[in-house]
Amino acid sequence: MGITEIRVHGVADKGPETILDRPVVVRVAGDDDAGFFRPRPGFGDPAESDGATLEAYRWSGLTSGTATRTFSLVLLLPFMLSNIVIWMLPVIGRSGTAGRAVCRLLAASLTAMYVLSTVGVSLDLIAWQCAAYPRCLEDRREISWLGGVTPGLRLAILAILPILAIALIWRLGARTWQLPEDSAATPQGVGADRLDTPAFWDNRALLRRLRSVHVAVALGTLNATLLLPLASHDAALTGYVLLGVNVALLAGTAVLLCRPTIERHGGPGNGRSPTQAARRAAVVLTVLTVAYASAPRSPWAATGTLPWYDVLVAGLFATQLVLLLALGVLVLSRHRRTGRTFVACLGAPVLASVAIGLAVAFSSGVTYAVAEYLDRGSSPTPARPLPPGAPPLSPPVAYRWAALGFSVALVVVWVVAVLGARIRRTRHRRQAEELVHRDFPEASRVPPERVEAVRDAIVRARLADRLGPLLPIAYAVLALLTLGAAGLSVLHQGPGALALRLGGQTLARPVIFVTDLGGALTGVFALVLAAAGLLAYRSAGIRSIGVLWDLATFWPRGAHPLAPPCYAERAVPELTRRIGQLIASGDQVVLSGQSHGSVLAVATVLQLPAACQRRIALLTYASPLGNLYRRFFPAYVNDSVLSEVGERLDWRWINLWRYTDPVGGWIFAGDPVARPGHPTARFGGRAAEVDRRVRDPAGLAVGPTDTVPPPVRGHHFISDQDFHSAVRELTRRLEEGEPPAVRG
């Protein structure tokens, strides 16, 4: 039998030529988005020295292949993060129903925030506030015609902008990387499935239902902002009836998101499902609402801000606070049952708070930017009166609380990062220095600067692993406080007004300055992210932002249908099909996954039939399975699942890792850095032989044929001697059909 080595790259790959270490390659399967490559005949040996035929699977085109695609990923970042939260829950099945319901409600609240931000620009700032003041319309032909239009008709006309924004996200939510060949005969919901479920990567039915519900939520939010001021002004039965029906519709969407039946099995012919009925009802209600807004009514003077809009924004923030607290209670109640650390248990609510914070940054940044443009830089505050005749354009008070919270959060997170790094660095330096002297006998003969550089590389890797969770937790605490203060803004007490009331001008001026600074920072933050999305495809320096997208879009859309499409829904079935083809042709396969490619490789092994698993070996290196996935996705990647992968392969599995790698690490061996020289093994027997530590760097001194010492590679792996030795060992096991020898 022949041996084929399939290499699956990690995030931010540099092309199949680099993966295979060959100058010219040719695609043998797949397409431009994802494909399999081999060395072109005549341009380098198609096989390595161990005789394995080389093949590379490149999937990076599914994530950040174009500037437009990367830009869209930046805009969808809050949706993407909220979608990951549901996969971080500690339990699955019926016991996790409540947690999944809260996650989906939080995701729906972000859709409502998206709509409220577009409403704030089009209906509140332009149609209501700006159109009522000649100075705001002066020398602006694009909006000056609004001055002669009645307020109700202005709202009806400008409602077209939020409707177009909703249509945009509806279209984005329809994208998928799934191939028709990979569609299951009976599509299944994602909620309680395992990674080895055949239809795990086919969630078309669930996605279709979630899209319908989120469109209903989006249209219901738009209708509410239109009907509340209209009904309160008209005091007519028609307006109250429409408003009551809209409230019932929004309540119905919340019920649909909480019902376990949203995850039920079902095919594409579910035309009469409740979710589709809710979407159609929302469309009809929106048409009636716009028509009602366009109807003639008695003279009406638009003054101040759009009535009830600030209440809706504050109410949304208060709702998100309640949902975050509920999610925290649910995951902490599982703390002792799952055996996870306290910090890891907080992963889901912390990430949810980060998603909300980013959404607030986008919303407030856009709203403040438009307000500054329309009022020509004369935003009012309690300590800064308006100039004569200036329009009092002001975003909702809740956004000012959010801006203040953003400024404070940045400072606190920075302080926690600096102090935490200093406190932990002192303790880790001693351990790291012992490791360096144990690994490198020549340490006493090289310059101390070289030893310190390697030691600091180990320390940085440890700090990234240990200190990393503290930063988002510090942010999450502030996010909760900010959301609570923003929710209380329904009382119309902004930070400046409250400071003026409590401490006069002495307290109000610094508070207003920090609040204005936070508003500016949120706007700059949104612009920087947008620019990064556009430049990520063109600039190698910014392309590393694609790492986040690759990590976040691994999981299917189980909570937010408007998140970027999951690339694994194509990559895993495609790898499974390719391996099956090679095995059917008489080959055996060594599947090697680098970094995040190792996660794809493990997911592929779990999808393979038993006949294929007997003729495949697995090599992982710089793998985040142990450090990240087992910690933050315990219901899907845990000791039991990882052991099952090894058993299915008869433990033909080698994992290479380094002390200096901040992302990858051991899977079964335990943490040998915590107690140098005394590894705390989590598993015995064959599992203990999976992890192989690679010394990094290769040496401290300058080699006899080199001019500089070997570099510290950290997370970057190349096809070096350790890599080829592992491939040769796995090849031998496949050829001989032998299990690994257990040492010691």
N, C-alpha and C positions, 0 to 999 in steps of 0.2 A: 504494500500500500504506500501511496505517497503521503507527504505531510505538507499541509498548507498553513502558514502562519498569517492570520488576519490581525492586523494592527488597527486598533480603534483609538483615535487621538482624543485629547482632552479639550479644554476650552482654549480659545485663541490659537488654533492650529496654524502652521505656516505652510501648509500645502502638502499634497501626497509625495512630492519629491523629497521633502524633509523627513516625512514619516518613514519612507522606505530607504532613505539615504541613497537614492539613485538619481542621476541627472535628468532623465527623461522617462516619463511614465505614460501609460495609456489606460483609459477607462475600459473595463471589461464588463461592467454591469452598472445599472443605475442611470442617473441623469445629472444635470448641472447642479441640482439642489443637494443631492446625496448620491454617492456612487462608490464603486469598488475599483481600485487601480492596481495595476501590476507594472513592473519595469518593462519598458518597450524592448523587444528583442533586438540585440545588437548594441544596447546602451547600458551596459552593466549586467552583472550576473543576476538572473531572475531569482536565484536562490541564495540563501546564506551558507556559511561554511558547514552548518549542521545538516544541510540538504533540504531544508524546508523552503517551499516556494513562497515568495513574499507576496502579500496582498494587503492593501490599505483600504479601510472604509472611512471616507471623509463625509461628515454630516454637518459641518459648520455652515453650509449654505442654507440650512433650515432655520438658522437663528439670525445671523447678522450679515447676510450676503450683500445687501444693497443699503445705500444711505437712506432711502425712503423707508425700508423695512426697519432699520435701526431707529430712525426718528419716531416711527409709530410705536416702537417698543418703549421709548422714553415716555411718550405721552400716556401709555397704558401702564406705566410702572405701578401706580397705586392699585390698579385692578390686579396686576400680576402678583403683587405681594399678598393681597387679600386672598387670592386663590391658593397660595401655598399654605395659609394658616390651617385650612381644613385637613391637610395631609400631616400636620404636626400634632394633631390630637393624639393623646396617649392610648386610646382604645378605639376599636372598630366594632362593627356589628350593632346589635340593639343597644348595648350599653353606651355607645357613642352617639346615639341619635340626637340627644339634646345638644351636645357640643357641635355637631354638624349643622343643626338648625340655627344656632347662634352665629356660627361662621357665615352662613348664607345670608342671614339678616344683616350682618356687618357689611358683607359684600354689596348687598342691595342698597345700604345707606351710602356707599361710595358712588353708586350710580345716581342716587338722588342728589348728592353733593355736586357731581358733574353737571347735572341739569341746572341746579341752583346757581352755579357759577356762570353758566351761559345766560340764565335768566337775569342775574344781577347786572350783567353788561348790557344786554339788549333791552330788557323791559324796565329795570330800575334806573340805571344810569342814563341811558339814551332816551327811551320812550317816555319815561316819567319825569326824571329830574332835569335832564339837559333841555328837553323840548319845551319846558316851561319858562326858560330864561333866554331872552334874546342874545345876551352876551355869550352864552354857550354855543348858540347856533351861528354866531357871526363869522363870516368868511369860511363857512364849511358847507359847501354845496351838497355834499353827500347826505347831510342830515338837516339842512336848513328848511327843507320843505315840510318837516314835521311840525313847525311852529303853527301852521294853520289847520292842523288836524285835531279832532277832539281826542281826549285822553283814551277813551275806550277803543276807538278805531286805531290809535297809535299802538296800543297794546296788542290788538289783533294783528296788525301788519308786522310788527317787530317780533311776534311769536314765531314767525317763519324761521328765524335764526336758531332758536332752541330745537325746533322740529328737525331742521337739517342736521344739527349736532346729534340728535337721537338717531336719525337715519344713518349717519356715519358709523356710530358704534354698532348699530344693528348689522350693517354690512361687514364691519370688522369682525364681529362675533361669528360670522358664518365661515370664516377661513379655517381650514384644517389641512394638516399634512398627511392625513390618512389616505392611503391608496385604496381604490375599490377592491383590490385583491385581498386586502387585509380586513375587510368588513366581516364581522361575525354574522352568522345566519340569524341569530337572535341577540341583538345588541343588549348589553346589560348596564345597569347603573354602576357607579364607581364606589358608592359609599362603603360597603363592607367587603369588597373583593380583595384577594391576595395578589401578590405580584406574579404568582404562577397560574392565575386564572387565565384561561385561553383568551377571554374577551376583555381582559383588564385594560388594554389600550384602545378599545372601541367603545367610547361613551357617547355615541351620536344621539341616542335617545335622551339621556340626561341633559346634554348640551342644548338640544333643541327646546326642551322644557324650560331650562334656565334662561335661555335667550328670550322666550316669550314672556316670562315673568318679569325680567329686567326691563324689557321694553314697556310693559304695563306700568312698572314702577316709575320709569322715566316720564312717560306721558302723564301719569297721575300727578307727579310732582309739578309738571308744567301747568296742568289744569288747576292745581291748587293755588299757584301764584297768580293765576288770572282770575279765578272765581272769588277768592277771598276779598279783594278790593271791590270787585264789581258787585258782588252780592251785598256787601256792607253798605255800599253807596245806594244801590237801587232799592234795597229792602223789599224785593219782589219775590213771589213764590217761585218763579222760574229759576232764578239764581240760587235760591236755597235748595231746590230740588237737585239741580246739577251738582251743587257742592256736596250734598248728602250722598248722592250716587258715587261721586269721586272718592269720598272718604270710605265708603263701603268697598270700593274697588281696591284702594290701597290696603285696607284691612284684609281683604281676600287674598291679595298677593303675599302678604306676610304669612297667612295661614298656609298657602301653597308651599312656601319655602320651608315651613316647619314640618310639613307632613312627610313621613317616610316614603309615601307612595311616589314622591318625585324621583326616587331612585329605582323604581320598579323596572323590571324587564319590559321591553316593548320594542316593536319594530317601527319603521318609518311611516306606517299607515295610520298613525294615531291622530286622525284629523279632528276628532271631537274631544280631545283631552281638555281638562279644565284650564291648563296653562294657555293653550291656544285660544280658548274662549275668553280668558282674561285679557289677552293681547288684543283681540278683535273688539272687545268692549271698550278698551282704552282708546283705540283708534276712533271708534264712533263717538265716544264722549269728548275727545279732543276736537273733532269736527264741530260738534254742537257747542262746545265752549268758545271756540273762535268765532262761530257765527253769532253767539250771544254777545260777545265782546264787540262785534261790529255793528250791532243794532243801535239805532238812534236812541238817545237818552237826554234827559234834561241837562242844562249847562253844568259843567263840572270843572272846577279849578284844581289842577295838579299842584300840590305843594308838598314840600318835604320829601321824604323817601316814599317808595312804593308801599302803600299800606299792607301790613302783615308780612312783608317780605323778611324783615329783620327777625320777626317772631319765628318764621319757618326755619331760618338759618340757625337761630339759637336753639330751637327745639330739636333740630337734627343733631347738633353737637351734644345736647343733653341725652338724646337717645343713644348716640354712639358711646357715651360715657357709661350708661347703664349696661349696654351690651358688652363692653369691655370688662366691666366688673363681673358680670355674669359668666363670661368666658373664663376669667381668672379663677372664680370659685369652682367651676366645673373641672378645670384641669388640676387644680390643687387638691381637689377631693380625691383624685386618682393618684396622688403623689406616693402614698405608702403602698398602694396595691401594685403599682408598676415598678417600684424600686428605683425610679429615676431620681436624679439629684434635683434639689429645689430650683436651681437656676435653669436646668433643662426643662422642667415642667412649665416654666414661664415663657417658653419659646413662642407658643401660639399667641397669647395675649400681647406679648411684646412686639411681635412682628405685625399684628393687627394694628397696634398703636402707631407703628412706623408707617404703615400704609395710609392710615388716616392723616398722620402728620404731613406726608408728602402731598396728599390730596388737598389738605388745607393750604399748603405752600403754593400749589398750583392755582387754586381758586382765589386766594387772597392776593397773590402776586399779579394775576391777570386783572382782577377787579381794581386794585390800586393803580396799576399802570394805566388802565383806561380812564379812571377818575382823574389822575394827574394830567392826562392829555386833554380831557374835556374841560376841566375847570382852570386850565393853564397855570397849574401849580399853586392854587389857592385853597387847598383843603382846609376846612375849619377844624379847630380844636378849642377846648375851653381856655387855653392860654394863648391862642393865636386867632384873634377876631378876623372876620372876613373883610376884605376891602370893599368899599362902597360899590354896589351893583354886581358883585361877584355871585355866581350861582353856588348854592351850598351843596355841592356834590359830595356825598359822603357814603362810603360803603357801610354795610351793617356793622353795628358795634361789636358783634361777635368776632369779626375779622380783626378788629383792633386788639382784642384779647389774644387771639391766635398769633398775631404779629409779636405781641409782647412775650408770649410763651416761646416763640421761635428764638427770639434773642436770648432769653434766659437759658433755654435748652442748649444752645450752642456753647454758651459759657460753661455750664455745668458739665456737659459731656467732655469738653476740653480739659477741665480741671480733673475730672475723674480719670481721664486717660493719662494725664501727666503724673498725677499722684499715684495712681495704681501701678503705672509702669515703674516708677521709682521704688515703690515699696516691694514689688515682686522681683524687680531686677536684682536687688541685693541678695535675695535668697537663692535665686536661680543661678547666679553667677558661680557660686561655689560648686553646685552640682555640675554645671556645664564644664567647669575647669577640670573636675575629676574625670569627666567623660573624655575630654580631649587628651589628657595624659594617659588614660587607659588605652585609647584607640591608637595613639601615635607615640611610640617609644622615643621617637626623635624629637619630641616636643622640647626637651631641655637643650637641644643643640641648635634650634632655630631662633630667629629674633622674637622677642616677646610680643611685638606688635602682631606677628602672624598668629601666634597662639590666641591672643586676645580677639582677633578678627573672627576666628573660627568659634571661639567661645561665645562671642556676642551673637553670631548667627544662630547658635543653638538657643540662646536666651530669647532672641526675637521670635523664634518659632514657638517657644513655650509661652511667651506672653500673648501671642496671637491666639493661642488655644485657650489659655486660662483667663486672660483679661478681656478678650473679645466679648463674651456674653454680658459683662458688667456695663459696657457702654450703652447698648440698647435698653438695658433695664433702667439705667439712670434716665435715659430719654423717655421711657415709657411712663415713669413716675411723673415727670413734668408734663407729659402729654395728657395724663389723666387730670392733673390740676388745671391745665389750660382748657381742656374740654369742659371741665366743671365750671370754670369762670366764664367761658364763652356761653355755656348753657344758661347761666344766671344773667347774661346780658339781655335776656327777655325783659328784665326790669329797666332796661335802657340806661344802665350804669356802665359806661366804658371805663377803661383804666385811667384815662385823664380826668374824667369827671369825678370818679371816685376819689382819686388822689387830691383833686382840688377841694372836694368836700371834707376830706379827712385832715389834710395838712396845708391847705392853701396853695399859693403860688410856689412856695418853697419846695413842696413835694411834687406838685403837678408838673413843673417844668422838666425835671429829670425823667419822670415817668413818661411824659409825652415824647421826650427825645428818644428814649429807649424803644418806645412803641413805634415811632417813625422809622427808627433804624431797623427794627424787626420787619416792618412793612417793606422797606427797601431791600433788605436781605432776602425776603421771600421772593420778591420779584426777580432779583438777580439770580437766586437759586433756580427758579423756573427757567430763566433765559439760558443759564449755563447748562442745565440738563438738556434743553432743546438744542443748543449749539453742539453739545457733545454728541447728541444723536446724529446730527447731520455730518459731523466731522469724523465720527468713529470709523466710517468706511474708507475715508481718505487718509487719515493720519494714523501711523503706526503707534504713536504715543498715546492716543486716546482710544485706540482699538481695544485696549484692555477693559473698557467699560462693557464690552461684549461678554466678559466673564460672568457678570451678574445675570445677564439674560440667559446664558447657557445653563446656569445653575437653577434659575427660577422657572424656566419653561420645560423642565424635565417632567413635571407632574401634569397629568391631564387636567382639564378645566372642570373641577368638581364643585367649585363654590361661585366663581365669577365667570360667566360665559364670554365676557369682553376682554379677558386676559389674552395675551398673545398665544397663538396655537402651540400645542405641545409637540415638540419634535420627536419625542420618543414614540409617539403613536405611529410614526413611520419607521424610525430607526430600528426599534426592537423587532418588529415583524420582518423588516427587510434583512436584518442580520440573521434572523431565524431561517428565512427562506434560503439565503445564500449558503449558510452552513449545511442545510439539508441537501442542497444541490451538490455541494462538494462531497459530502459523505455518500450520496447516492452514486456518484461517479467513482467511488472507491478510495477517496482520500480520507485521511484523518486530519483534525484541525487543532492547532494551538491558537486559542483566542487570547490576544494580549490587549489589555485596556489601560491607557494612561490617564491618570487623574480622573476626570469625570467620565472618560471613556470606560473606566473600570465599572462604573455604575451601570452603564449600558450593557457591558459584557455580562455582569451578574444577572441583570434582568433578562437578557437573552438566554442564558443557561436555564433559568427557571421556566422559560417558555418552550424549550426544546423537548421533543418526545424522548422517551427513555432510550430508544435505539440510537439516537444521535448522541445522547449524553455519555454513552459508553465509549464513544470514539472522539471525544473532545477533551482537551486540557485547557486550563485557565491560568493566565499570567496577569497579575495586576501590579501596578507600580504607581507611586504617588497617589494612592487611592484615598478618597475622603469617606469611604464606607464606614470605617471605624470612628474617625474623629468627628465627623459631621452627621452623616446620615443615621447612624445608630443612635446618636444623641438626640437629634431633632425630629426624626421620623420613626419613632420606636414601634409604631403599629405595623409598619411595612418593612423596615430594615432593623432586625433585632438578632439576638444570639441564635434564636431558633431558626430563622430564615437563613442566616449565613452558614450555620452548621448544615442545614439541608442542602445548600449549594455544594458544600464539600462532599457530603455523602452521595449525592447524585453523580458527582464526578469521580467517585472512589478516591477522593482527596488528591486528585491530580491538579493541584492548585498551589501556586507560589505567589506570595505577595512581597514585593520589594519596598522597603521604606527607609527613611533617613531621620536622624535626630534633627537635622536642619530644615526639615520640610514643615512649614506652618500649616499646610492643608492636609497632606497625606500622612498616613501613619500605619500603625499596626492594626490588625483586625482581630486576631485571637490571642496574641502573645501577652497582653497586659501592658502596663506602663513601666518600662525599665528605667525611665528618667526619674521617677519619683523616689526610687531607692536604688541608686547606682550599684550595680553588681548583684542585685537581688531582684530579678524580674518577677513581677507579680502575675504569673500566668493565670489566665481565665479558663483555659482549656488544657486538657492533657491529650495524650495519644496522638493521633494523626493531625488533629487541629493544631497542636503545638508546633508542627513542622511547616505550617503554611507561611508564617511570617519570617522573612529573611532581612535582617538589617544590613544596609549598604553603608559602608564607611564614606563619609563626606566631610571634607574633600578626599581625593584619592591619596593625598600625602600633604605634609606640611612643608617639606623642603622642595627646592627646585630640582626637577628630574635631571638625570645625566644628559638627556638630549633636548632639554627645553631651556627657555630663558626666563620663565616666570613660574611660580608655584601653581599647582593645580587649583582651579577655581572652586568656590563653594557653590554647588548647583542648587541646593535647596529643593524646590518643587520641580525643577526642570530636569527631566530624564532624557538621556540619549541612548542610542544603541551601543553601550559600552561592554566591557568584559563581563560585568555582573549580569547584565541583561542577557547576553548570548549564553552564558553558563546556565541561566534559568531555563531558556528555551531548549537548550540541548538536553537538560535533565527531563523536562516535560516530554520532549520528543522520544527519549529513551523509554519513558514509562508507557507512552502510547504504543510504541513498537513491541515492547516486551509484555505489556499488559500487567505490569507489576504495581502494587501499591507502594507508596513511599516508605522507606525504612525509618522507623521511629528511633531517634537518637536519645540516649540518656534516660 
